[in-house]
Amino acid sequence: MRVVDDASKPVLFVTGHVPASRRGAFVALHQRTPIELALFGGRYLHGAPPGGAPAELPSRTVRQREVGALVRSKNYRAVIVGTGGRVALPLAWRASRRADVPFIFWAALWRTPRIAAHLAAWPLMAQIYREAAAVVTYGPHVSRYVAAHGARRIFVAPQAVDNDFWSGRAEARSDDRFAFLFVGRPAPEKGLAVLLDAWQRSGLGAGAATLTLVGEHRVEAEGVRSVGTLDAFQLRNSYAACDVLVIPSIRTRRFIEPWALVANEAMNQACAIISSDAVGAAAGGLVRHGRNGLVVPAHDPAALAAALRALAEDRERCAELGKTGSRDVMGYTYEGWADGFAQALAGSASASSTGSVTL
């Protein structure tokens, strides 16, 4: 689908950073309809470092307080803004209403954070859900949440990675022991404390299996090794060398995992997944219990320990889960992500009679 506007103006896409995992998605969207990135920086919560805007895309670095003026300039036929940026989001929303520019909200939340700043902003968030020209979500879990809060024109842009890269050839495995892998930041919401508790309960560290931690972790436990931060090639090798990727994220007052792209990456190397139910990739339908992995309750080390043992004791079942996952993840592509936004832009153009759509 290619969206065409009478004035041939680009779409302004306001976001903090361009993580490496998103570069190809932005390029795919730009191939469908011209976009310009407005990058305001701020906190960076992705595992891999930001790679900068792709050379194929026009981009600018802005302060959050400059976003409103950009929208009011009427140099753009629509504006897309995500949940990040406490100042950028409200300024873009108000400016879009004053300038009559269609506003596309890129929503990631699937539970309301119980923190003062978000609770104070809730009336504005509720208004955006109800009145935005379109809401684009990470998956059906987010779609259900925004629909419950009044959103009507909802489109899904499925989370994706570069499947060609992550499914590429990796180094041969050198250890025959059953291998678990954890990849994540040293943050409480990533659930590492729950995983380490489960690991001890499982008894697997005595020699039956290994647990490798990727990230800035300092852990001393039987059968556990920390390898620090890895580049993309090293991480791909780590996925290829493991049987199961464990994503034990937990809910906190501030955070619930929107997706966890490590699931997509690992599934490309036919890894089975053990995920908590606080992970968006599980709530959103990529990781499916009994099909390509196991899903356990968050904050439950006993349930997680049982899942660890279940797969370590049944390699054949684990391999089948991994093979199914390698097929399932092929449906999560940059092109699918871009199509979700293109459909949202087409819908907003039709609703406001400011553009047309060419299929």
Sequence and secondary structure as in RCSB ss.txt:
>XXXX:A:sequence
MRVVDDASKPVLFVTGHVPASRRGAFVALHQRTPIELALFGGRYLHGAPPGGAPAELPSRTVRQREVGALVRSKN
YRAVIVGTGGRVALPLAWRASRRADVPFIFWAALWRTPRIAAHLAAWPLMAQIYREAAAVVTYGPHVSRYVAAHG
ARRIFVAPQAVDNDFWSGRAEARSDDRFAFLFVGRPAPEKGLAVLLDAWQRSGLGAGAATLTLVGEHRVEAEGVR
SVGTLDAFQLRNSYAACDVLVIPSIRTRRFIEPWALVANEAMNQACAIISSDAVGAAAGGLVRHGRNGLVVPAHD
PAALAAALRALAEDRERCAELGKTGSRDVMGYTYEGWADGFAQALAGSASASSTGSVTL
>XXXX:A:secstr
 EEE TT   EEEEES  BHHHHHHHHHHHHHS EEEEE       SS B    TTS EEE  GGGHHHHHHTT 
 SEEEEES  TTHHHHHHHHHHHHT  EEEEE  SS   SHHHHHHHHHHHHHHHHSSEEEESSHHHHHHHHHTT
  SEEE      HHHHTS        SEEEEEE  S GGG HHHHHHHHHHHTGGGTTEEEEEEBS     TTEE
EEE   HHHHHHHHHT SEEEE     SS  BS  THHHHHHTTT EEEEETTBHHHHTTSS BTTTEEEE TT 
HHHHHHHHHHHHT HHHHHHHHHHHHHHGGG  HHHHHHHHHHHHHHHHHHHTS EEE 
